[in-house]
């Protein structure tokens, strides 16, 4: 399955991506930053873009079958701590 994750450079998103890439084709929508290399080295495909740019989201979503939002997970986690 092809999975798109936003927030993959964050704590929860990166752990989610690393686990999912073991059995799936994982794409991460990322802005340019050094941490992207860490994800690439683990087999995660980087799509350059910005979550606040609708065109970036549409282009990234076209490559995947399933979407997971790391920022959403982090917001839910923060509500408990």
KOLTOR-925501 format. One record per residue (C-alpha): residue number from 0; residue in three letters; x, y, z. Coordinates in pm, 1 decimal. Example, Ala and Ser with C-alpha at 12.3 -4.5 7.8 and 13.67 -1.06 7.14 Angstrom:
BEGIN
<pt num="0" residuo="ala" px="1230.0" py="-450.0" pz="780.0"/>
<pt num="1" residuo="ser" px="1367.0" py="-106.0" pz="714.0"/>
! end
This chain:
BEGIN
<pt num="0" residuo="unk" px="0.0" py="0.0" pz="0.0"/>
<pt num="1" residuo="unk" px="118.0" py="354.8" pz="-73.0"/>
<pt num="2" residuo="unk" px="84.3" py="579.7" pz="231.5"/>
<pt num="3" residuo="unk" px="129.1" py="956.2" pz="256.9"/>
<pt num="4" residuo="unk" px="229.7" py="1107.5" pz="590.1"/>
<pt num="5" residuo="unk" px="246.5" py="1475.6" pz="675.3"/>
<pt num="6" residuo="unk" px="442.0" py="1570.3" pz="983.8"/>
<pt num="7" residuo="unk" px="692.4" py="1289.7" pz="921.4"/>
<pt num="8" residuo="unk" px="981.3" py="1501.5" pz="1046.8"/>
<pt num="9" residuo="unk" px="817.7" py="1532.7" pz="1388.0"/>
<pt num="10" residuo="unk" px="849.0" py="1288.3" pz="1676.1"/>
<pt num="11" residuo="unk" px="531.3" py="1086.4" pz="1624.0"/>
<pt num="12" residuo="unk" px="522.4" py="1122.4" pz="1246.8"/>
<pt num="13" residuo="unk" px="878.7" py="995.6" pz="1205.4"/>
<pt num="14" residuo="unk" px="816.0" py="692.2" pz="1425.4"/>
<pt num="15" residuo="unk" px="495.0" py="619.0" pz="1236.7"/>
<pt num="16" residuo="unk" px="674.2" py="646.2" pz="901.1"/>
<pt num="17" residuo="unk" px="961.3" py="420.6" pz="1013.0"/>
<pt num="18" residuo="unk" px="718.4" py="150.6" pz="1126.1"/>
<pt num="19" residuo="unk" px="496.5" py="173.5" pz="818.3"/>
<pt num="20" residuo="unk" px="786.1" py="159.8" pz="570.3"/>
<pt num="21" residuo="unk" px="862.5" py="-192.9" pz="692.0"/>
<pt num="22" residuo="unk" px="554.3" py="-321.0" pz="507.2"/>
<pt num="23" residuo="unk" px="437.7" py="-33.5" pz="285.2"/>
<pt num="24" residuo="unk" px="555.9" py="225.7" pz="36.4"/>
<pt num="25" residuo="unk" px="568.5" py="545.4" pz="244.7"/>
<pt num="26" residuo="unk" px="573.1" py="901.5" pz="114.4"/>
<pt num="27" residuo="unk" px="636.8" py="1203.7" pz="337.5"/>
<pt num="28" residuo="unk" px="534.7" py="1557.5" pz="247.2"/>
<pt num="29" residuo="unk" px="824.5" py="1769.8" pz="375.5"/>
<pt num="30" residuo="unk" px="970.2" py="2114.8" pz="351.0"/>
<pt num="31" residuo="unk" px="1343.8" py="2118.5" pz="271.7"/>
<pt num="32" residuo="unk" px="1538.0" py="2040.6" pz="590.2"/>
<pt num="33" residuo="unk" px="1833.3" py="1822.3" pz="698.0"/>
<pt num="34" residuo="unk" px="1611.1" py="1566.0" pz="875.4"/>
<pt num="35" residuo="unk" px="1475.1" py="1456.1" pz="536.8"/>
<pt num="36" residuo="unk" px="1798.9" py="1263.2" pz="480.0"/>
<pt num="37" residuo="unk" px="1728.4" py="1059.0" pz="794.0"/>
<pt num="38" residuo="unk" px="1390.8" py="956.7" pz="647.8"/>
<pt num="39" residuo="unk" px="1536.8" py="884.5" pz="302.9"/>
<pt num="40" residuo="unk" px="1800.4" py="656.1" pz="455.0"/>
<pt num="41" residuo="unk" px="1516.5" py="447.2" pz="599.9"/>
<pt num="42" residuo="unk" px="1342.2" py="406.9" pz="265.6"/>
<pt num="43" residuo="unk" px="1082.1" py="680.3" pz="302.1"/>
<pt num="44" residuo="unk" px="1017.5" py="871.7" pz="-17.4"/>
<pt num="45" residuo="unk" px="1028.0" py="1248.4" pz="29.3"/>
<pt num="46" residuo="unk" px="786.6" py="1474.4" pz="-157.0"/>
<pt num="47" residuo="unk" px="892.0" py="1837.3" pz="-130.4"/>
<pt num="48" residuo="unk" px="605.2" py="2064.9" pz="-47.6"/>
<pt num="49" residuo="unk" px="421.2" py="2244.5" pz="226.5"/>
<pt num="50" residuo="unk" px="109.7" py="2136.1" pz="412.6"/>
<pt num="51" residuo="unk" px="-19.4" py="2494.2" pz="386.4"/>
<pt num="52" residuo="unk" px="1.7" py="2488.7" pz="5.9"/>
<pt num="53" residuo="unk" px="-309.1" py="2319.2" pz="-137.9"/>
<pt num="54" residuo="unk" px="-130.9" py="2232.2" pz="-463.7"/>
<pt num="55" residuo="unk" px="145.0" py="2051.5" pz="-270.1"/>
<pt num="56" residuo="unk" px="-114.3" py="1846.1" pz="-84.4"/>
<pt num="57" residuo="unk" px="-300.5" py="1750.3" pz="-400.7"/>
<pt num="58" residuo="unk" px="20.0" py="1647.1" pz="-580.6"/>
<pt num="59" residuo="unk" px="137.1" py="1442.9" pz="-282.1"/>
<pt num="60" residuo="unk" px="-201.5" py="1276.6" pz="-233.8"/>
<pt num="61" residuo="unk" px="-203.5" py="1158.1" pz="-594.8"/>
<pt num="62" residuo="unk" px="91.6" py="929.6" pz="-511.7"/>
<pt num="63" residuo="unk" px="-75.6" py="751.0" pz="-223.2"/>
<pt num="64" residuo="unk" px="-370.5" py="529.6" pz="-140.0"/>
<pt num="65" residuo="unk" px="-385.8" py="606.4" pz="231.4"/>
<pt num="66" residuo="unk" px="-313.8" py="929.1" pz="418.5"/>
<pt num="67" residuo="unk" px="-193.1" py="974.0" pz="777.7"/>
<pt num="68" residuo="unk" px="-147.4" py="1312.1" pz="935.6"/>
<pt num="69" residuo="unk" px="131.1" py="1328.3" pz="1193.2"/>
<pt num="70" residuo="unk" px="39.4" py="1677.0" pz="1308.5"/>
<pt num="71" residuo="unk" px="-308.7" py="1554.4" pz="1394.3"/>
<pt num="72" residuo="unk" px="-159.3" py="1277.8" pz="1608.9"/>
<pt num="73" residuo="unk" px="66.2" py="1522.8" pz="1788.1"/>
<pt num="74" residuo="unk" px="-227.3" py="1754.0" pz="1862.9"/>
<pt num="75" residuo="unk" px="-420.4" py="1467.9" pz="2015.1"/>
<pt num="76" residuo="unk" px="-117.2" py="1361.6" pz="2221.6"/>
<pt num="77" residuo="unk" px="-65.0" py="1716.9" pz="2349.8"/>
<pt num="78" residuo="unk" px="-422.9" py="1727.3" pz="2474.7"/>
<pt num="79" residuo="unk" px="-334.6" py="1458.3" pz="2729.8"/>
<pt num="80" residuo="unk" px="-5.7" py="1609.9" pz="2852.7"/>
! end
